[in-house]
Amino acid sequence: VLVRGGEVVPVDGMVVSEEAIVDESALTGEPLPVSVRRGGSVRSGTAAAGVAFEVRALRPASESAYAALVRLVERAQEERAPFVRKVILP
């Protein structure tokens, strides 16, 4: 998969290019981009913060780190504390 600068990495994968500069702030909160060398792993939901790079997908997008995060948020919304549902607004 070719990931261009500014694009979101669509799948968990291994960097095939020499190097990838990745912004992981959406997943980790870390504000500084990280450098990932060839053979290193990148997670879906992160963004290319430098020049384009190639990634070899390691698993389907449905099994990616980003998909797991989305499922976690959905589950949290479904399992809200009981007092949240009983609030009466004026």
VENUR-V302780 format. One record per pair of residues at least 12 apart in sequence whose C-alpha atoms are under 10 Angstrom apart, sorted by the first residue. I is the first residue (numbers start at 0). J is the second residue. Records with the same first field share a line. If there is no record, write none. Layout:
I = J ; J
This chain:
0 = 12 ; 14 ; 15 ; 52 ; 53 ; 54 ; 55 ; 56
1 = 15 ; 16 ; 51 ; 52 ; 53 ; 54 ; 55
2 = 19 ; 46 ; 47 ; 50 ; 51 ; 52 ; 53 ; 54
3 = 46 ; 47 ; 48 ; 49 ; 50 ; 51 ; 52 ; 53
4 = 19 ; 20 ; 21 ; 46 ; 47 ; 48 ; 49 ; 50 ; 51 ; 52
5 = 21 ; 22 ; 45 ; 46 ; 47 ; 48 ; 49 ; 50 ; 51
6 = 44 ; 45 ; 46 ; 47 ; 48 ; 49 ; 51
7 = 21 ; 22 ; 42 ; 43 ; 44 ; 45 ; 46 ; 47 ; 48
8 = 21 ; 22 ; 41 ; 42 ; 43 ; 44 ; 45 ; 46 ; 47 ; 53 ; 54 ; 65
9 = 41 ; 42 ; 43 ; 44 ; 45 ; 46 ; 54 ; 56 ; 59 ; 60 ; 63 ; 65
10 = 41 ; 42 ; 43 ; 44 ; 45 ; 54 ; 55 ; 56 ; 57 ; 58 ; 59 ; 60 ; 61 ; 62 ; 63 ; 64 ; 65 ; 66
11 = 40 ; 41 ; 42 ; 43 ; 44 ; 45 ; 54 ; 55 ; 56 ; 57 ; 58 ; 59 ; 60 ; 62 ; 63 ; 64 ; 65
12 = 38 ; 39 ; 40 ; 41 ; 42 ; 43 ; 53 ; 54 ; 55 ; 56 ; 57 ; 58 ; 59 ; 60 ; 63
13 = 35 ; 36 ; 37 ; 38 ; 39 ; 40 ; 41 ; 42 ; 53 ; 54 ; 55 ; 56 ; 57
14 = 35 ; 36 ; 37 ; 38 ; 39 ; 40 ; 41 ; 52 ; 53 ; 54 ; 55 ; 56
15 = 36 ; 37 ; 38 ; 39 ; 40 ; 52 ; 53 ; 54 ; 55 ; 56
16 = 35 ; 36 ; 37 ; 38 ; 39 ; 51 ; 52 ; 53 ; 54 ; 55
17 = 35 ; 36 ; 37 ; 38 ; 39 ; 52 ; 53
18 = 34 ; 35 ; 36 ; 37 ; 38 ; 39 ; 49 ; 50 ; 51 ; 52 ; 53
19 = 32 ; 33 ; 34 ; 35 ; 36 ; 37 ; 39 ; 40 ; 41 ; 47 ; 48 ; 49 ; 50 ; 51 ; 52 ; 53 ; 54
20 = 32 ; 33 ; 34 ; 35 ; 36 ; 41 ; 46 ; 47 ; 48 ; 49 ; 50 ; 51 ; 52
21 = 33 ; 34 ; 35 ; 41 ; 42 ; 45 ; 46 ; 47 ; 48 ; 49 ; 50 ; 52
22 = 34 ; 44 ; 45 ; 46 ; 47 ; 48 ; 49
23 = 41 ; 42 ; 43 ; 44 ; 45 ; 46 ; 47 ; 48
24 = 44 ; 45 ; 46
25 = 44 ; 45 ; 46 ; 65
26 = 42 ; 43 ; 44 ; 45 ; 64 ; 65 ; 68
27 = 45
31 = 48
32 = 45 ; 46 ; 47 ; 48 ; 49
33 = 47 ; 48
34 = 48 ; 49
37 = 52 ; 53 ; 54
38 = 54 ; 55
39 = 54
40 = 54 ; 55 ; 56 ; 57
41 = 54 ; 55 ; 56 ; 57 ; 64
42 = 56 ; 57 ; 63 ; 64 ; 65
43 = 56 ; 60 ; 62 ; 63 ; 64 ; 65 ; 66
44 = 63 ; 64 ; 65 ; 66 ; 68
45 = 64 ; 65
